[in-house]
């Protein structure tokens, strides 16, 4: 859904990065196991034996921690910029889908700007990683091409 949406906006197709997709899957697993609390947004990471913790807040004070995650967790050399979508669960097994995630991101001006390299996100993306697991969808945009 994301590649077609970007292409329809006249932007180049992004190569799918297995490195960034692995980071997206790791965050999805972390969110399912340990949902962020208090002021920490769903872009946050719990502490783990595999990665450092990071509380991403409204003031973006910990943004560098998020941008570093692809280097920390994979062979990706550039910064990663993430958008997350989730469906409130309740007792029913609710599932996020690529379509519902794109609709959610399009309705948020901040997420939409990341997808379309608009606003403060003018640096062109050179790689994309995605993961949709249960009620979470995560997309990572990278500023460097993905290594082989």
N, C-alpha and C positions, 0 to 999 in steps of 0.2 A: 504494500500500500504506500509506504513512504517513497520508494524510488519512483513510482508512477506519479505521485503527487508532485514531487520535485520536478520531474520531467515536464509535466503539464504546466508548471510555472516557468518553463524555459531554462531550468537549471540542469547541469550535467548529471548523468547517472553516476551514482557512487558505487565503487566496488565494495562488495560485501567482504568484511574483514572477519576471519575466523578468530583473530585475537580480540577484537572489540566485541564480537558476539559471545565469546567466552567470559569476558568481563560482565556483559549484560546478564548472562545466565548466573554468574556468581552473585551479582547483586539481587537478582530475583530470588535465589535460594536464601540469601541472607535476610531479605525482607520477609519471606515466608516463615523463617525460623525465629526472627527477632525484629518485630516492627519497631521503628523509631518512636521514641517517647518525648514528651514535653515539646520543646521548641525545635527539635530535630525534624527536618523535612524527610520525605521518602527518598531523597537522594543520599541519605546518610548510610553509613556502614557501621555495623557493630564491631567490637574487637574480636579477632579470631586468630588462630594459629597460622592462618594463611594470609592475613592482611591486617593493616593497621585500622583502628577505628576512626570515624570521621563524623562529626555532627554538623550537617549542613543546615545553616540557619537563614532566616529571612534577610539578614544583613550581608550575606555572602562572605562572611569573615573567613570561613574555612573552604572557600572555593578551590584553592590550590590542592587541597587534599583530594578532592574529587578529580580534578584535572590530571593528577598523578596516578590514579588507579590503573589505567592501562599499562603503564611502565612497571608498576608494582606487581601486577598479576599476570602479565603476559609479555610476549616479545615485541609489543608495539612500542615504537620509539617516540611518538608525539604525545601531545596532550589529548585527552578525551573530554568531550562535553556531552552531558547526559540529560535526557528527558525521561521522566517516568510517568506512568499512568496506572491507576489501580481502580478496581471496582470494589465497592464496599461489599463485604461478604455476608454477614448475618449467618444463619444456620444452613442456608442453601449453598451448594457448590456453584458459585458464580465464576464465570470464566471471562477473562479479557480476551479480545480478539484483535488482530491487526486493524480491522475496520473500526472497532470501537475506540481503540487507542488513537488512531489518526483523527477521528471525530473529536475526541477529547482535547488533543493537542491543538487542533485547528481552532477550537473555541477559546483557547488561552493565548493571549497576545504574546506572552513571554515564550511559550513553547513554540508557537508558530514562527516567531522570529528566528529561533534556533534552526528549525527545519529549513527555512528559506534563506538563511544567511542574511537576515535583515537586522536593522538596528545596530546594536553593538556587536553583532555576530557576522561582520562583513568578511572575515577571513574565510576563504573557500574551504569547504570540507573536501577531504580526499579519500575518506573511508567511512564505512557505516557498519555498525554491529547491532543486532537486534536479538531479543529473546522475549517470548511470551510464555509465561508459566502460570497456570491457575488464574488468579485474579490480578496479576501484575504484567505489565508490558514495559520494557525498557529499551531505549535506543541510545546508542553512543555514536557520536560524530567525531571523527578524528581529523587533525590538521596535517597529518603526514600520510603518504601512501602506506599501505599495509606491507610489511616485509613478507617475502615468500615463505 
